[in-house]
Amino acid sequence: MPLSRRTFLAAGAAAAAAGLTGCGSRSSLGAANELSMWTWVGSVNDDLIGQAEKSIPGYDGLKLAMTRIGSNYKTKVLTALAGKSLVPDIVAINDDVATYFPNADQFHDLYELGAKEREADFLPWKWKLGVTPQNKMMAYPMDTGPTALFYRSDILAKAGIDVDPAAIAGQAPDWDTYIALGKKIQQAVPGSSITDNVNSIFSYRMAQQPKRYMTADGQYIGDQDHVREAFDLAVRVVKEGLSANAQDGSTDAKAIISNGKLVAFIGAVWWAQLGPKNAAPKTKGLWRVTASPGGAGNRGGSFLAITKYCKNPEAAFAFISWLETAKNQAQAFLDPVLFPSTPASYTDPKLSGPDEFFGGQRIVDTFAESAKKYPGAYFSPYDSIIGSPLSAELVNVETGGKSPDQAWNDAQHQIERELTRAGAI
């Protein structure tokens, strides 16, 4: 899978559906005077959680008991739900929220708890992602993953390119001009790359699309032109020699950032921390961001859900709606760098200050525009089943020289088998 701050391999909607049919006594986890919550490391602000661990806002005598799960998070959540015993009151859900939709009866409908009154505070597309096709609000918005073009200003300057963010956006408004820009940089600075690997191009192009792999009524569209266009674009970048061929998880993945081989990268906001700040701290002041070629996109972002076993659903909703206010989301941007789903946060001083790593640029402005302009798309419970063969076959093209047409056809055959097995087609 492409590089991600949160990499959880979905077990597939069919497995999830099968796993939640177990028997057992219905009970929630934790003492009577506490709400239990499960999440993963790096998903919430510690100071805010610390406040709730003393007392849930508005509910004296009731406190939060949170558990951070370091690995196999989704499996553990599904296992608890399957057993229907010792289930946490509140669970965090990753951007694969749709894989839980077939089991929405395991969660409270947040509309019934008053969520509708808060809808206007959030990005519309983000809100919709937590609502099932049956219009049940299963998951409450947390953060988002708006995208932008990251680039090394010093290296682009060597190529005689105006490195002002607005100038770069003007030179590369679409993918064709981005490729042309990459070739110009490479002529001046041999060995330069504008992506780490083939799947990043595919994933970020798909992240800009208003549709993905399935329609809300269950029609498979992963073999249509918009997906093939993203597939062919990724292959083209490889064929043009502009990919570093540094596959995710390889030793080269960080090296290409620190050694200056990766001179530009279309990535989500969280890549700023995961990529250059962590992998290449000595490049502080050299990076900039601007609007992505091809338009606004989004990759990543989480949700909170209240299970049917919750001891006090009203208190649980009061807590999650407090945690995700614009003020508190702004605080969560500082630590652990979660980009808000509440537009009112974007002018908060906690976000709007200059970032010295990016030469004093106010990078929040770029990502805020991306978040607001992203068209949104329907994510199906089967997206992981569909995306995995496409990703694997693109790697075969980049690393093994496989024919792109053969790779596409093989991916489609594998997808058909997997969707048939899952009962989706």
N, C-alpha and C positions, 0 to 999 in steps of 0.2 A: 504494500500500500504506500501511497505517497507520504512523505514526512508530515507528521502531525504532532501537535502538542499533546494530544490525547489519542493514543492509538489503542483502540479496543476492537478486536476482530469480532464482528457480529456472528453469532451462531446461526443466524438465519431465522426468518419469521416462522418457518414450519417447526423448527426445533423449539423455538420459544413457545409456540402454541401448544406443542405436545408437553412441554415441561411444566405448564401451569395447570395441569389437570389432576395433580396429586391430591391425596386426602389428608386429613389431619384436623386437629382442633384449631379454630380461628382465634388467634391472639396476636397482639402487637408486642413489640420488643420494648423493654424498659419498665421502670416503676410507674406507679399511678400518678405521681407528681412530676413526671417528665415526658417530653416528646423525644422520641428517638429519631435520629437522622443518620443516613448513610450517604457518604459521598467519597470522591477519590481525592488524592493528594493534589493540592494546588487548584482547588475549584471554588474556594470561598475565602473571604477576608477574615483573618484570625481575630482581629479586634472586634468585629461585629459579632462573630460567633461567641466570643468571650462574654459579651454583654448578654446574649440570649442564654448562655449557660448559667447565668446568675438568675435571670428571670425573663420569661417570654414577654415582650412588650405588650402591655395591656392585660396581662394575665398573671397577677401576683400569686405566688405559690406554685407556679408551673415553670419548669426550666427545660432547657434543651440538653440532650445527651447525644453528642455527635461522635460518630466513628468514621475515621478516614481509612479507606481500604486501599492498600497499595497495589494489588494485582488481582486479575480475574474479577474485576468489579461487577461487570454485567452478569457473569455466571453466578456470582454469589447472590445478587438481587433476585435473579430468576429462580434460584434454588429455594430461597426463603419464601417467595411467592407460591412456588409449587407446593411447599409443605404446609402453607397456610397457618404457620405457627412461628412465633417470635419474629414477626415481620416488622421492619422499622415503620414508624409512622410516616416519615418523609424520606423520599429517595431523590437523589440527583440523577438525571438522565442525560446522556451525551447527545450529540447531534444526530444519532441514529434513533431518535425518539419514535419514528414511525414503526420501527420493529416491535414496539410495545403495543401498537394500536390493536392488533388482533386480540389482545388481552385487556382492553380498556376497562372491562368490568372489574378488574382488580384495583381500580383507582377511582377516587372521587371525581365527579364532574365539577370542576372549579367554577363553572358558571353558576352552579347551585349554591356556591359559597360566597358569591358576590364579585367574581372576577370581572364581569362585564363592566362594572363601574370603573375599572382601572385600565381598560383596553386602550383608551386614547393616549395613555402615557408611554406606549411602546411603539416600536417600529411595526407597521401593519404586517409585513411579511414574516417577521419573527413571531408575532402573536399567532398567526395562522398555522405555523409549523407545529404548535402544540395542540391543535384542534383536529380531532379525527374527521374522516369523511362523513361521519354521522352527526357532526357538529357537537361532539362532546369535548369539552376542554379538559384534556388529560394532563397537560404539562404547562407550567408557568415559566415565562421567559427569564433566563439569566443573561449570559453574555452572548456576543456575536463574534464573527470572524471576518470583518470586511477586508477586502484585498486592495493592494496598491503595487506599484512598481518600485522596488528597492534598487539603488544603483550606487556604484563607487564613483564619486565625483572626481577624484584625483585621476583615476584611470581613464574615464571618459574625456577628461580635459586633455590628456595626452593624445587623444585621437582627434583633437581639434573641435570638440563638440561643446556647444554652450550647455553648461551643466545646471543652469537655473531650472528648478522643478517645472515651472510653467513652460520653459523652452523645450524641455525633454518631452513633456506631454504633447506639445504641439508637433514635435518631430515624429512621435510614435503614437498616433491616436488609435491605430488598429494593429492587428497582428502582422500584416504584410510590411508595414513601415517599421514595426519592431524588429522583424527579421532583417530588414535592410539596415537598420541602425546597428544591429549586432554584427553584421558583416563588415560595416565600416569600422567598428571598433576593432574587430579581429584583424583587419588589414594593418592597422596602426600598432596594435598590441597583440602579436601572435599568441594563440593559445587561449584567448579570452572566450568565455562562454556566457550565454544569457539564460541558462537554466541548469539545474543540477542533473536532471535526467528526464527521460521521455514522459514519465508519468506525471511530473509536475505540470508540464504544458497541458496534457490532456485534462488533468484534474481542475486546473485553474480556468481553462476554457469552458469546461462543463459548469464550473461555479459561476459563470456569467450568464448561463442560459436560462430562459424563462420556463424551460421544461427539461426533464431529465429522462428517466428510463421507463416510467409507467404513468398512466393517467390515473386520476382519482377513482375512476370507475373500473380500474383493473386491467386496462389495455396495455399490452407491452409495446413500447415505442423505442426501445433501445437499439433497434436496427434501422432507425430512420436517419434522414440526412443530417440532422443537427448533431447526432452522436458521431456519425461517420466523419463529419467535418472536423470535429475535435480530434478524432483519432488520426486523421490524415494530417492535420496541423502539427500534432506531436511528432509524427514520423518525418514531416518536412524539416522541422527544426534539427532533428538528428541528421538527416541527409545533408543539410547545409553545413554540418560540422559545428553547430552552435551549442550542442549539449556537452556537458562535462562528463557524461556517462558515469556519474557517481551515484550508484544505487543506494536507496535508503538503507541505513544500517551498516553500510560499508565503512571502512576506515577512511575512504576518500570524502565522505559526506561533509565532514567538518574541515578537512584539509583544503578543499577548494575555496572555502570562505577565507581562511586565514592566509593562504598563499596568493590570493588575488586572482585566481583563475575565474571564479564566479564574479563577474563584473556587474551583473544585473540579474534580478530575480523577481518574478511576479509571485507574491506571497501574501498570506493573511497577516493581520496585525500582530498576531502572536509570534510570527517568524522573526520579528525584530529582536525578541529576547532569545528565542531558541537558536536563531542563526547567528548574526554578527556579534551581538552583545556577549553571548556565551562562547562562541567558537573563535572569535577574533577581536578580543577586547582592545588590542593595540590599534585597531582601525577606527577608534573613537574619533569622531569629527569628520570622517571621510564619506560616510553614507548619507544619502538623501532619499526621499520618497516622493512619488508623484502619482497621478492617476494612471491606472492600468491600461495598456493597449487593449482595445476590445470592449471596454466598459466596466462598470462596477460589478463586483462579485462578492461572494461570501463563502468561506469554508470554516466550519466549526461553530461552536456555541452550544450552551447547555440549557437545561430546564430543571425545574423542581416539580415533583408530583407527590400527592398525598394518597397513601394506600387505603384500601377499604377497611383495613384493620386498625386504622388510626384511632387512638383513645379519645381525641378531642379535635375533630376536623376544623371546627371554627377557629380554635387557637392555632392550629397548624397553618391555616390560611392567613391568619393575622401575622404570623411569623414570616412566612415566605413573601407576603406582599410588603412587609416592612423591610426585609432583607434586600429586596429588589427595587426599592424606591430609587429615584434618580440620584439623590444625595448619596445613598449607600453604594450604588453601582459605581459612582465616581470614586469612592474610596477603594472599591475592589479593583479599580483600574491601576491604582498605585501598587497594590499587592493583593493578589498574585497576577497582575497585568491582565485583567479581564475587560474586554472592550464592551461598554454598556449597550443594552438594547433600548435604553430610554434616551431619546434625543435631547431632553432637557439637561442631561449630564454633560453634553459636549461643550457647553460654555462654562462649566464648573472650573474654577482655578486649578483644581487638582489635575485636570486633564489638559487644560489649554496653555500651559506654560511651555517654554522652549525645551527641546531635548538636546543636550550637548553632544550626545553620541551622534546625532544627526546634524551636527554643525549648527545647533541652536534653532533648527527648524521646528515649527509648531506642527508636528506630524499628525496630531489629532485631527486637524482640519481636513487633511487628505482622507483619512479613514472615515471620518464622519460623513463626508460627501459620498463616499462609496457605500456606506451603510444606508444612507437615505435614498440613494439612487438604485440600489440593487433591486431588480424586478421581482425577485422571489420565484420559487419553483416548488412543485409538489415532490416531496420525498416519499417513496413508497416503502412498505415493510420489506421489500425484496431488493432494495438498492444494493446492499452488500453482495447478495448472490449474483447480481448482474455485473457490478463493477469489478469484482475480483478477476473473472476471466479476461476482461478487456485489459486490465492492468497487467496481468501475467503475459498476455500475448504482446503487449507493447514492449515489455522487457525482452521478450524473445526477438523482437525486431532490432532493438538497440544493441543487445549484447550478443545475439546469435546470428544476426543477419537474415532472419526469416523474412520471407516475402510479406509485405504489408497486407496484400489481398488475402493470402493464405491465413495470416494471423487473424484478420477480421472474421473470415469465415469460420475458423476454428473456434474463436471466441463465441460467435453466435450459436454454433452447435452446442458448445458447453453450456451456455446460458439456457438454451431450450431444454436441455436435459435437467438442469438444476431447477428451473421453474416448473417443469412437469412433475418432478419428484416432490416439490413443495406444494403442488396443487394450485399453483398460481395461474397456469394456463392449461 
